[in-house]
């Protein structure tokens, strides 16, 4: 697959080959995609499902359009986690998103 990058065990297509790809971005895209798929396949009615879906779509778009801002990433994570509550079936995928966001480091401290 030309133009693909290997991230962990998954190939991310449509990314340039070489040093141009930030592996943190690829990892976050992979994690967001996994959580979106698992949420879409989750049969239970969740009162804030739409909030989680919208925020995951916003995360995906933010990451694809440029260098994401750490405070915005963390805000999105809080919104998704709050919307999903304690749905154990989605816990691993949500943890993957959290870990991928942590790769970007801490947000700058306000003074």
C-alpha positions in Angstrom: 0.0 0.0 0.0 1.9 3.0 -1.2 1.7 6.1 1.0 0.8 4.1 4.1 2.5 4.3 7.5 2.6 1.5 10.0 1.5 2.6 13.5 1.6 -0.3 15.9 -0.1 -3.1 13.9 -2.3 -0.8 11.8 -1.5 0.8 8.5 -2.7 4.4 8.1 -3.3 5.2 4.5 -3.1 8.5 2.7 -0.2 9.7 4.8 3.1 10.7 3.2 6.0 8.3 3.6 9.0 9.6 5.5 9.5 12.0 8.4 6.4 14.1 7.5 4.0 12.1 9.6 3.7 12.8 13.3 3.3 9.3 14.8 1.2 10.9 17.6 -1.3 12.1 15.0 -1.5 8.7 13.4 -1.9 7.0 16.8 -4.7 9.5 17.8 -6.5 8.9 14.5 -6.3 5.2 15.0 -7.7 5.5 18.6 -10.5 7.8 17.6 -11.5 5.6 14.7 -11.6 2.5 17.0 -13.8 4.3 19.5 -16.1 5.6 16.8 -16.5 2.1 15.4 -17.1 0.5 18.8 -19.6 3.2 19.8 -21.5 2.8 16.5 -21.7 -1.0 17.2 -22.8 -0.6 20.8 -26.4 -1.7 21.1 -27.4 0.1 24.3 -29.2 3.4 24.2 -26.9 6.1 25.6 -28.5 9.4 26.5 -25.4 11.4 25.3 -24.4 9.2 22.4 -24.8 12.1 20.0 -22.5 14.3 22.1 -19.8 11.6 22.0 -20.2 11.0 18.3 -20.1 14.7 17.5 -17.0 15.2 19.7 -15.2 12.2 18.2 -16.0 13.6 14.7 -14.6 17.0 15.8 -11.4 15.3 17.2 -10.9 13.5 14.0 -11.3 16.6 11.9 -9.0 18.6 14.2 -6.3 16.1 14.0 -6.6 15.7 10.2 -6.5 19.5 9.5 -3.3 20.3 11.3 -1.4 20.3 14.6 -4.0 19.8 17.3 -4.0 22.0 20.4 -3.4 20.1 23.6 -6.0 22.0 25.7 -8.6 21.3 23.0 -7.7 17.6 22.8 -8.1 17.3 26.6 -11.4 19.2 26.5 -12.7 16.8 23.8 -11.6 13.8 25.9 -13.5 15.1 28.9 -16.6 15.6 26.8 -16.4 12.1 25.3 -15.7 10.5 28.7 -18.6 12.3 30.3 -20.9 11.4 27.5 -20.1 7.8 27.6 -20.1 7.5 31.4 -19.1 4.2 32.7 -19.9 2.0 29.7 -17.5 -0.9 30.3 -17.8 -2.2 26.8 -16.2 1.0 25.5 -13.6 1.4 28.3 -10.6 0.0 26.4 -11.3 2.1 23.3 -11.7 5.3 25.4 -8.5 4.5 27.2 -6.8 4.3 23.8 -8.0 7.8 23.0 -6.8 9.1 26.4 -3.3 7.5 25.9 -3.0 8.9 22.4 -3.9 12.4 23.6 -1.3 12.0 26.4 1.4 11.6 23.7 0.9 15.3 22.9 2.1 16.2 26.4 0.7 18.5 29.0 -1.2 21.7 28.0 0.7 25.0 28.7 0.1 26.3 32.1 -1.8 29.5 32.5 -0.2 32.3 34.4 
